[in-house]
Amino acid sequence: MESFGKIGFMIALAFVVPTIALVLSRILQPRFSSASKSQTYECGIKPYGSAWVQFNIRY
């Protein structure tokens, strides 16, 4: 019966530790993002032109 207790403890620990990690990451995440963070590329160069370009796909 003692081995079942150890297994039950390990299973409970396997659920509790990731749950705590997920909750802490949700609490500690940044709340506000800037407009530059929502752009496609964060390299500092302003995007120009359209991304909708038709490519000729041939081999």
C-alpha positions in Angstrom: 0.0 0.0 0.0 2.9 2.3 0.7 4.1 2.1 -3.0 0.6 3.2 -4.2 1.0 6.3 -2.0 4.3 7.1 -3.6 2.9 6.6 -7.1 -0.2 8.8 -6.2 2.1 11.5 -4.9 4.2 11.5 -8.0 1.1 11.6 -10.2 -0.3 14.5 -8.2 3.1 16.3 -8.4 3.1 15.7 -12.2 -0.1 17.7 -12.4 0.6 20.3 -9.7 4.0 21.5 -10.9 3.0 22.3 -14.5 -0.2 23.9 -13.3 1.8 26.2 -11.0 4.2 27.1 -13.8 1.3 28.0 -16.2 -0.4 30.1 -13.5 2.8 31.9 -12.7 3.6 32.6 -16.3 0.0 34.0 -16.8 0.4 36.2 -13.7 3.9 37.5 -14.6 3.4 38.1 -18.3 3.7 41.6 -19.7 0.2 43.2 -19.7 0.6 45.8 -22.5 2.4 45.3 -25.8 3.6 48.1 -28.0 2.6 48.7 -31.6 6.1 47.8 -32.8 5.9 44.4 -31.1 2.8 43.5 -33.1 4.5 44.2 -36.4 5.8 41.2 -38.5 9.5 42.1 -38.2 11.0 43.8 -35.1 14.2 44.8 -36.8 13.5 48.5 -36.7 13.1 49.0 -40.4 9.7 50.3 -41.4 7.9 47.9 -43.8 7.2 49.1 -47.3 5.1 47.8 -50.1 2.6 45.0 -49.8 3.2 41.5 -48.7 0.6 40.2 -51.2 2.9 39.3 -54.1 2.0 36.6 -56.6 4.9 34.2 -57.2 5.4 32.2 -60.4 5.9 28.7 -59.0 7.8 26.5 -61.5 10.6 24.1 -61.3 
